[in-house]
Amino acid sequence: MPFILKYKQLNEVREIPDENYTIKDLLDDMELSAQTIVSKQNGELVIEDTVIEEGDEIQLVQIIYGG
């Protein structure tokens, strides 16, 4: 069951490894922190407990801090 992942320059099709694979699981697999990433599922902002479904487009956006 594939989904599309977009992150920085990355734009690839990935397989969903298990039935209840969440945004948090994806961030953990990519060694990214939910505190520094905003997640979108099919263009809508979602929380890290959201389950990734077949055909979803997941976009991860790095939050930039500054001052």
N, C-alpha and C positions, 0 to 999 in steps of 0.2 A: 504494500500500500504506500504509494509515493506521496510526498508533499514537496513544495518548492520552498527553498530557504534563500533569503536575501539578507546579506550582512556585509556592509562596506562594499568591497569589490566582488564579493562572492555572490553568485547567482546559480544555484544548482538544485537538482532534483535529488532528494534523499528518501530512503525507505523508513517507514515508521517501524521501529524495532519491536514494539509490543502494543497491546490493545489500549492501555491507559497511559500512553506517552504524552507527557505534558510539556509546556513551555519550560518549566523548571528543569525537567529531565534534559531537554535540549541544551539549555544554558549550562548545566552541569557537564554534559558531554563535551561541550565546546570550551569548558573552563572559563566561563564568563559569569560575572556577578549580576544578579537581578537588581542590585542597587545602582548599577551604572548602565543598564540597558532598558530601553522602552521596547515592548513587544507589540506587534500588530499581527492580527490574524485576518486575512482577507480585507485589509484596509482599516480594520477597527482595532482600537486599543484594547488589549486584554491583560488579565492578571496571569501570574506565573502558574496558577493551578489549572489553567485552561488546557483541555485535552486537544491534541493535534489530530485532525481527521484527514482521511484520504482526499487528495486534491487541494488541500489548504495551501495558501501562500502565506508563509511566515516571514515577516520582516523584522529584523532586529536593528534598533537604532542606538548607537552609542551616545550617551548623555555627556556633554562637555561642560565641565565646571570651570569657572574663572572668576576673576575679581579684579 
